[in-house]
Amino acid sequence: MPLYEYQCESCQKVHEIIQKFSDAPLAECPDCNGPMSKLISRSSFALKGSGWYTTDYKPSGQKSEGGSKS
């Protein structure tokens, strides 16, 4: 399930809430019952290493495009 961030418009506290995609957005702050707004956050998804395309999806027999140049 995804992690969503909400900020209370009254007390300015930020809450991280785990919700299903089908759940309705939070309307009230759990601390002060003020109105909440959903924040847009960075995702933690990152591709690292020698390259997922080269190691996992590239058809065998093709040359690497990012090779070293002499």
N, CA, C and O atoms as CSV, one atom per row, in Angstrom:
chain,resi,resn,atom,element,x,y,z
A,1,MET,N,N,0.840,-1.176,0.000
A,1,MET,CA,C,0.000,0.000,0.000
A,1,MET,C,C,0.889,1.244,0.000
A,1,MET,O,O,1.951,1.258,0.622
A,2,PRO,N,N,0.450,2.274,-0.694
A,2,PRO,CA,C,1.253,3.496,-0.763
A,2,PRO,C,C,1.195,4.326,0.518
A,2,PRO,O,O,0.255,4.235,1.308
A,3,LEU,N,N,2.219,5.123,0.687
A,3,LEU,CA,C,2.329,6.038,1.811
A,3,LEU,C,C,2.004,7.438,1.316
A,3,LEU,O,O,2.631,7.923,0.375
A,4,TYR,N,N,1.039,8.085,1.934
A,4,TYR,CA,C,0.622,9.425,1.556
A,4,TYR,C,C,0.977,10.403,2.664
A,4,TYR,O,O,0.984,10.047,3.842
A,5,GLU,N,N,1.275,11.646,2.271
A,5,GLU,CA,C,1.535,12.700,3.247
A,5,GLU,C,C,0.404,13.723,3.179
A,5,GLU,O,O,-0.018,14.144,2.103
A,6,TYR,N,N,-0.065,14.105,4.348
A,6,TYR,CA,C,-1.104,15.126,4.476
A,6,TYR,C,C,-0.590,16.201,5.420
A,6,TYR,O,O,0.166,15.918,6.350
A,7,GLN,N,N,-1.009,17.446,5.171
A,7,GLN,CA,C,-0.670,18.530,6.077
A,7,GLN,C,C,-1.954,19.177,6.562
A,7,GLN,O,O,-2.863,19.469,5.785
A,8,CYS,N,N,-2.001,19.392,7.869
A,8,CYS,CA,C,-3.153,20.055,8.468
A,8,CYS,C,C,-3.063,21.546,8.167
A,8,CYS,O,O,-2.004,22.154,8.321
A,9,GLU,N,N,-4.155,22.120,7.746
A,9,GLU,CA,C,-4.187,23.552,7.434
A,9,GLU,C,C,-4.299,24.401,8.692
A,9,GLU,O,O,-4.038,25.603,8.647
A,10,SER,N,N,-4.684,23.796,9.815
A,10,SER,CA,C,-4.807,24.540,11.076
A,10,SER,C,C,-3.519,24.494,11.893
A,10,SER,O,O,-2.955,25.537,12.224
A,11,CYS,N,N,-3.052,23.284,12.219
A,11,CYS,CA,C,-1.881,23.155,13.090
A,11,CYS,C,C,-0.572,22.964,12.312
A,11,CYS,O,O,0.500,22.950,12.918
A,12,GLN,N,N,-0.640,22.816,10.986
A,12,GLN,CA,C,0.511,22.686,10.092
A,12,GLN,C,C,1.323,21.401,10.287
A,12,GLN,O,O,2.417,21.286,9.736
A,13,LYS,N,N,0.812,20.435,11.058
A,13,LYS,CA,C,1.523,19.166,11.231
A,13,LYS,C,C,1.394,18.335,9.961
A,13,LYS,O,O,0.364,18.356,9.288
A,14,VAL,N,N,2.469,17.596,9.644
A,14,VAL,CA,C,2.477,16.700,8.492
A,14,VAL,C,C,2.311,15.276,9.013
A,14,VAL,O,O,3.013,14.855,9.932
A,15,HIS,N,N,1.376,14.540,8.417
A,15,HIS,CA,C,1.093,13.168,8.809
A,15,HIS,C,C,1.381,12.242,7.630
A,15,HIS,O,O,0.982,12.529,6.501
A,16,GLU,N,N,2.069,11.136,7.890
A,16,GLU,CA,C,2.296,10.106,6.883
A,16,GLU,C,C,1.301,8.978,7.143
A,16,GLU,O,O,1.284,8.393,8.226
A,17,ILE,N,N,0.479,8.680,6.150
A,17,ILE,CA,C,-0.605,7.714,6.306
A,17,ILE,C,C,-0.492,6.642,5.226
A,17,ILE,O,O,-0.349,6.958,4.045
A,18,ILE,N,N,-0.555,5.380,5.632
A,18,ILE,CA,C,-0.583,4.280,4.671
A,18,ILE,C,C,-2.043,4.013,4.334
A,18,ILE,O,O,-2.852,3.724,5.216
A,19,GLN,N,N,-2.376,4.114,3.033
A,19,GLN,CA,C,-3.758,3.921,2.590
A,19,GLN,C,C,-3.790,3.076,1.323
A,19,GLN,O,O,-2.817,3.013,0.571
A,20,LYS,N,N,-4.924,2.435,1.107
A,20,LYS,CA,C,-5.171,1.757,-0.162
A,20,LYS,C,C,-5.458,2.806,-1.227
A,20,LYS,O,O,-5.843,3.931,-0.909
A,21,PHE,N,N,-5.269,2.436,-2.501
A,21,PHE,CA,C,-5.604,3.349,-3.589
A,21,PHE,C,C,-7.084,3.704,-3.558
A,21,PHE,O,O,-7.468,4.816,-3.919
A,22,SER,N,N,-7.912,2.761,-3.130
A,22,SER,CA,C,-9.355,2.970,-3.147
A,22,SER,C,C,-9.875,3.753,-1.942
A,22,SER,O,O,-11.044,4.138,-1.924
A,23,ASP,N,N,-9.024,4.000,-0.928
A,23,ASP,CA,C,-9.461,4.752,0.253
A,23,ASP,C,C,-9.669,6.227,-0.088
A,23,ASP,O,O,-8.958,6.796,-0.916
A,24,ALA,N,N,-10.650,6.824,0.562
A,24,ALA,CA,C,-10.895,8.257,0.387
A,24,ALA,C,C,-9.788,9.051,1.084
A,24,ALA,O,O,-9.263,8.606,2.105
A,25,PRO,N,N,-9.427,10.222,0.546
A,25,PRO,CA,C,-8.412,11.050,1.209
A,25,PRO,C,C,-8.882,11.505,2.594
A,25,PRO,O,O,-10.078,11.661,2.840
A,26,LEU,N,N,-7.915,11.715,3.490
A,26,LEU,CA,C,-8.268,12.194,4.831
A,26,LEU,C,C,-8.835,13.602,4.744
A,26,LEU,O,O,-8.363,14.425,3.959
A,27,ALA,N,N,-9.846,13.872,5.551
A,27,ALA,CA,C,-10.483,15.194,5.551
A,27,ALA,C,C,-10.169,15.973,6.821
A,27,ALA,O,O,-10.130,17.203,6.808
A,28,GLU,N,N,-9.940,15.236,7.944
A,28,GLU,CA,C,-9.708,15.897,9.224
A,28,GLU,C,C,-8.387,15.460,9.833
A,28,GLU,O,O,-7.994,14.299,9.727
A,29,CYS,N,N,-7.712,16.399,10.468
A,29,CYS,CA,C,-6.460,16.130,11.176
A,29,CYS,C,C,-6.744,15.237,12.384
A,29,CYS,O,O,-7.675,15.511,13.141
A,30,PRO,N,N,-5.961,14.179,12.577
A,30,PRO,CA,C,-6.181,13.320,13.752
A,30,PRO,C,C,-5.842,14.017,15.074
A,30,PRO,O,O,-6.287,13.571,16.132
A,31,ASP,N,N,-5.058,15.104,15.031
A,31,ASP,CA,C,-4.674,15.803,16.261
A,31,ASP,C,C,-5.651,16.900,16.651
A,31,ASP,O,O,-6.080,16.974,17.803
A,32,CYS,N,N,-6.011,17.770,15.673
A,32,CYS,CA,C,-6.827,18.948,16.024
A,32,CYS,C,C,-8.168,19.003,15.283
A,32,CYS,O,O,-8.935,19.945,15.481
A,33,ASN,N,N,-8.459,18.023,14.445
A,33,ASN,CA,C,-9.688,17.952,13.646
A,33,ASN,C,C,-9.806,19.078,12.622
A,33,ASN,O,O,-10.903,19.360,12.139
A,34,GLY,N,N,-8.695,19.719,12.288
A,34,GLY,CA,C,-8.697,20.752,11.254
A,34,GLY,C,C,-8.703,20.126,9.861
A,34,GLY,O,O,-8.521,18.916,9.729
A,35,PRO,N,N,-8.908,20.932,8.828
A,35,PRO,CA,C,-8.932,20.406,7.463
A,35,PRO,C,C,-7.530,19.981,7.000
A,35,PRO,O,O,-6.533,20.623,7.327
A,36,MET,N,N,-7.480,18.887,6.233
A,36,MET,CA,C,-6.210,18.324,5.748
A,36,MET,C,C,-6.101,18.510,4.244
A,36,MET,O,O,-7.108,18.502,3.536
A,37,SER,N,N,-4.877,18.677,3.761
A,37,SER,CA,C,-4.629,18.689,2.316
A,37,SER,C,C,-3.512,17.688,2.013
A,37,SER,O,O,-2.551,17.553,2.770
A,38,LYS,N,N,-3.668,16.997,0.891
A,38,LYS,CA,C,-2.692,15.985,0.492
A,38,LYS,C,C,-1.484,16.685,-0.126
A,38,LYS,O,O,-1.633,17.615,-0.918
A,39,LEU,N,N,-0.282,16.227,0.245
A,39,LEU,CA,C,0.953,16.793,-0.282
A,39,LEU,C,C,1.481,15.936,-1.421
A,39,LEU,O,O,1.224,14.733,-1.470
A,40,ILE,N,N,2.211,16.549,-2.326
A,40,ILE,CA,C,2.898,15.812,-3.385
A,40,ILE,C,C,4.313,15.569,-2.893
A,40,ILE,O,O,5.041,16.513,-2.587
A,41,SER,N,N,4.701,14.304,-2.816
A,41,SER,CA,C,5.987,13.935,-2.245
A,41,SER,C,C,6.868,13.248,-3.283
A,41,SER,O,O,6.384,12.757,-4.303
A,42,ARG,N,N,8.154,13.223,-3.007
A,42,ARG,CA,C,9.080,12.478,-3.851
A,42,ARG,C,C,8.889,10.989,-3.621
A,42,ARG,O,O,8.556,10.555,-2.518
A,43,SER,N,N,9.100,10.224,-4.659
A,43,SER,CA,C,9.056,8.782,-4.472
A,43,SER,C,C,10.449,8.298,-4.125
A,43,SER,O,O,11.430,9.004,-4.357
A,44,SER,N,N,10.542,7.113,-3.579
A,44,SER,CA,C,11.837,6.559,-3.208
A,44,SER,C,C,12.332,5.545,-4.230
A,44,SER,O,O,13.250,4.780,-3.936
A,45,PHE,N,N,11.753,5.523,-5.411
A,45,PHE,CA,C,12.118,4.577,-6.448
A,45,PHE,C,C,13.406,5.027,-7.131
A,45,PHE,O,O,13.503,6.172,-7.574
A,46,ALA,N,N,14.391,4.142,-7.221
A,46,ALA,CA,C,15.652,4.481,-7.882
A,46,ALA,C,C,16.213,3.245,-8.564
A,46,ALA,O,O,16.197,2.152,-7.999
A,47,LEU,N,N,16.702,3.421,-9.764
A,47,LEU,CA,C,17.385,2.342,-10.469
A,47,LEU,C,C,18.878,2.535,-10.255
A,47,LEU,O,O,19.427,3.582,-10.597
A,48,LYS,N,N,19.536,1.527,-9.691
A,48,LYS,CA,C,20.956,1.637,-9.392
A,48,LYS,C,C,21.689,0.441,-9.977
A,48,LYS,O,O,21.076,-0.564,-10.338
A,49,GLY,N,N,22.985,0.559,-10.066
A,49,GLY,CA,C,23.812,-0.553,-10.515
A,49,GLY,C,C,24.276,-0.362,-11.939
A,49,GLY,O,O,24.296,0.754,-12.457
A,50,SER,N,N,24.650,-1.464,-12.568
A,50,SER,CA,C,25.203,-1.386,-13.917
A,50,SER,C,C,24.144,-1.147,-14.971
A,50,SER,O,O,24.477,-0.915,-16.133
A,51,GLY,N,N,22.912,-1.196,-14.606
A,51,GLY,CA,C,21.825,-0.884,-15.534
A,51,GLY,C,C,20.864,-2.039,-15.675
A,51,GLY,O,O,21.232,-3.125,-16.122
A,52,TRP,N,N,19.626,-1.791,-15.290
A,52,TRP,CA,C,18.624,-2.864,-15.353
A,52,TRP,C,C,18.318,-3.242,-16.792
A,52,TRP,O,O,17.994,-4.401,-17.053
A,53,TYR,N,N,18.408,-2.309,-17.742
A,53,TYR,CA,C,18.147,-2.650,-19.134
A,53,TYR,C,C,19.215,-3.604,-19.653
A,53,TYR,O,O,18.896,-4.609,-20.289
A,54,THR,N,N,20.472,-3.297,-19.387
A,54,THR,CA,C,21.585,-4.107,-19.881
A,54,THR,C,C,21.564,-5.502,-19.269
A,54,THR,O,O,21.791,-6.488,-19.970
A,55,THR,N,N,21.296,-5.595,-17.978
A,55,THR,CA,C,21.382,-6.881,-17.298
A,55,THR,C,C,20.103,-7.708,-17.362
A,55,THR,O,O,20.163,-8.936,-17.293
A,56,ASP,N,N,18.947,-7.059,-17.492
A,56,ASP,CA,C,17.700,-7.809,-17.384
A,56,ASP,C,C,16.845,-7.873,-18.647
A,56,ASP,O,O,16.153,-8.869,-18.858
A,57,TYR,N,N,16.870,-6.842,-19.493
A,57,TYR,CA,C,15.910,-6.784,-20.589
A,57,TYR,C,C,16.522,-6.758,-21.981
A,57,TYR,O,O,15.824,-7.035,-22.957
A,58,LYS,N,N,17.789,-6.439,-22.098
A,58,LYS,CA,C,18.432,-6.315,-23.394
A,58,LYS,C,C,18.539,-7.687,-24.042
A,58,LYS,O,O,19.038,-8.620,-23.413
A,59,PRO,N,N,18.080,-7.833,-25.295
A,59,PRO,CA,C,18.220,-9.111,-25.976
A,59,PRO,C,C,19.694,-9.509,-26.081
A,59,PRO,O,O,20.544,-8.663,-26.358
A,60,SER,N,N,19.997,-10.775,-25.865
A,60,SER,CA,C,21.390,-11.208,-25.923
A,60,SER,C,C,21.930,-11.047,-27.341
A,60,SER,O,O,21.201,-11.230,-28.316
A,61,GLY,N,N,23.204,-10.705,-27.450
A,61,GLY,CA,C,23.835,-10.521,-28.747
A,61,GLY,C,C,23.946,-9.075,-29.163
A,61,GLY,O,O,24.640,-8.783,-30.137
A,62,GLN,N,N,23.281,-8.129,-28.457
A,62,GLN,CA,C,23.393,-6.711,-28.793
A,62,GLN,C,C,24.553,-6.100,-28.031
A,62,GLN,O,O,24.816,-6.461,-26.884
A,63,LYS,N,N,25.250,-5.163,-28.683
A,63,LYS,CA,C,26.371,-4.486,-28.049
A,63,LYS,C,C,25.854,-3.420,-27.092
A,63,LYS,O,O,24.761,-2.884,-27.276
A,64,SER,N,N,26.637,-3.123,-26.086
A,64,SER,CA,C,26.310,-2.073,-25.129
A,64,SER,C,C,26.515,-0.712,-25.782
A,64,SER,O,O,27.516,-0.496,-26.465
A,65,GLU,N,N,25.561,0.220,-25.573
A,65,GLU,CA,C,25.651,1.561,-26.143
A,65,GLU,C,C,26.498,2.481,-25.288
A,65,GLU,O,O,27.017,3.473,-25.798
A,66,GLY,N,N,26.655,2.193,-24.027
A,66,GLY,CA,C,27.355,3.089,-23.114
A,66,GLY,C,C,28.787,2.656,-22.853
A,66,GLY,O,O,29.326,2.954,-21.787
A,67,GLY,N,N,29.411,1.971,-23.779
A,67,GLY,CA,C,30.769,1.481,-23.572
A,67,GLY,C,C,31.782,2.597,-23.503
A,67,GLY,O,O,31.468,3.750,-23.798
A,68,SER,N,N,32.998,2.259,-23.112
A,68,SER,CA,C,34.046,3.266,-22.994
A,68,SER,C,C,34.560,3.651,-24.358
A,68,SER,O,O,34.633,2.815,-25.258
A,69,LYS,N,N,34.917,4.908,-24.518
A,69,LYS,CA,C,35.422,5.427,-25.782
A,69,LYS,C,C,36.923,5.600,-25.678
A,69,LYS,O,O,37.426,6.013,-24.633
A,70,SER,N,N,37.641,5.294,-26.734
A,70,SER,CA,C,39.096,5.421,-26.710
A,70,SER,C,C,39.527,6.767,-27.250
A,70,SER,O,O,40.723,7.055,-27.307
